[in-house]
Amino acid sequence: MIIDILSWICLLAGGALGIVGGIGIHRFPDFYSRLHAAGITDTLCAMLILLGLGLQAGWSIAAFKLALIFVFLFFTSPTASHALANAALHTGLKPWLNRDDQVELNSHD
């Protein structure tokens, strides 16, 4: 019973983080902040959902496979986000700065 409750808490929290990440992708102003919202919530959302599914599976081969999926996502998701940000920076896409930041940066030049 306790494992089922913990499992559902993890599954619901992971789903909620997925929704929050989607809202962040929609609401944030530029590519870099959207990428940050997607990368952070993607990893944490996947971790919680896979943990919830692993608790439901118990000690089985399915739980082992879920753990392997998590390890794969844990390393590839941040790497993919970094590669996208690096490619965007190299192609000349500048981060969005609000007016106060631009004035402050120009005054130091």
CORCOR-V126919 format. One record per helix or strand of 3 or more residues. SS is the DSSP state (helix for helix, strand for strand). FROM is the first residue (numbers start at 1). LEN is the number of residues. If there is no record, write none. Layout:
SS:FROM:LEN
SS:FROM:LEN
This chain:
helix:2:26
helix:31:27
helix:61:30
helix:99:9
